[in-house]
Amino acid sequence: DYKLTYFDIRGRGEFIRFIFAAANHKFEDNRINPADWSNLKASTPFQQLPTLEIHEDSETVILAQSKAIARFLADRFGFNGENEIERALIDMYGCQLGDLFDSTVGKNLTNQQFDTILNQNFKFFEDRLNKNGSGFLVGGKISWADIFLSQMTEFLDKYKNMYLDKYPQVKALDEYVRDLPGVKEWIQNRPTTPF
Ligand SMILES: N[C@@H](CCC(=O)N[C@@H](CS)C(=O)NCC(=O)O)C(=O)O
């Protein structure tokens, strides 16, 4: 009932794959190779990926924009808070993580620029987790922002432990997400890609 189309990378698609995995919900993981992209591009809402096709009641809806897809699935799977305030906060953290992705992944930053941006963000999320006290960013249960934060730590590659050792709450949340049975299984079986 769900077809996620993206390139054969983690990029902006993997946190959506993590949401499906956390919910133990099957989806079609449609990975486009670059040679086929030019044919497909014009048929997507904003000429970009990821997109999510939702097949329901003999209707097909196509969503674009990774965070819009994440919010939709989070509503469906119970990862989007309990009330408007929680949803607004989850959205705020999710947007910040999206900005963090945009300003770091694939950008040719110096080590110092990279380090400054990461520490600012991790310190913020560490303080937030300490203040909230439940182990999650918002309220008392896991949200798509928690899943997004955990997935994003993968882009740190070999620096991941170095950063997370400084931010124990973020580290604990990351371990919690990766230990969810569906996520664990996904990580064991997913295609290996460089980024
Ligand atoms: N804000 C969009 C950005 C989407 C985006 O930049 N997609 C890139 C891949 S990560 C893309 O489709 N690039 C191919 C192209 O623009 O032709 C989102 O979060 O989904």
The ligand as a Tripos MOL2 file, in Angstrom:
@<TRIPOS>MOLECULE
LIG
   20    19     1     0     0
SMALL
NO_CHARGES

@<TRIPOS>ATOM
      1 N1         13.1130   19.4540    0.4390 N.3       1 LIG1
      2 C1         13.1210   18.2350   -0.3350 C.3       1 LIG1
      3 C2         14.4670   18.1270   -1.0220 C.3       1 LIG1
      4 C3         14.4840   16.9630   -1.9840 C.3       1 LIG1
      5 C4         15.8110   16.8360   -2.6890 C.2       1 LIG1
      6 O1         16.7070   17.7120   -2.6130 O.2       1 LIG1
      7 N2         15.9620   15.7200   -3.4190 N.am      1 LIG1
      8 C5         17.1630   15.4500   -4.1670 C.3       1 LIG1
      9 C6         17.8190   14.1660   -3.6600 C.3       1 LIG1
     10 S1         18.2190   14.2280   -1.9350 S.3       1 LIG1
     11 C7         16.8130   15.1990   -5.6270 C.2       1 LIG1
     12 O2         15.7330   14.7550   -5.9610 O.2       1 LIG1
     13 N3         17.7790   15.4510   -6.5240 N.am      1 LIG1
     14 C8         17.6540   15.1650   -7.9320 C.3       1 LIG1
     15 C9         17.2100   16.3590   -8.7340 C.2       1 LIG1
     16 O3         16.9610   17.4500   -8.1540 O.co2     1 LIG1
     17 O4         17.1240   16.2130   -9.9680 O.co2     1 LIG1
     18 C10        12.8490   17.0420    0.5790 C.2       1 LIG1
     19 O5         13.1650   17.1160    1.7800 O.co2     1 LIG1
     20 O6         12.2910   16.0400    0.1110 O.co2     1 LIG1
@<TRIPOS>BOND
     1     1     2 1
     2     2     3 1
     3     2    18 1
     4     3     4 1
     5     4     5 1
     6     5     6 2
     7     5     7 1
     8     7     8 1
     9     8     9 1
    10     8    11 1
    11     9    10 1
    12    11    12 2
    13    11    13 1
    14    13    14 1
    15    14    15 1
    16    15    16 2
    17    15    17 1
    18    18    19 2
    19    18    20 1
@<TRIPOS>SUBSTRUCTURE
     1 LIG1         1 GROUP 0 **** ****
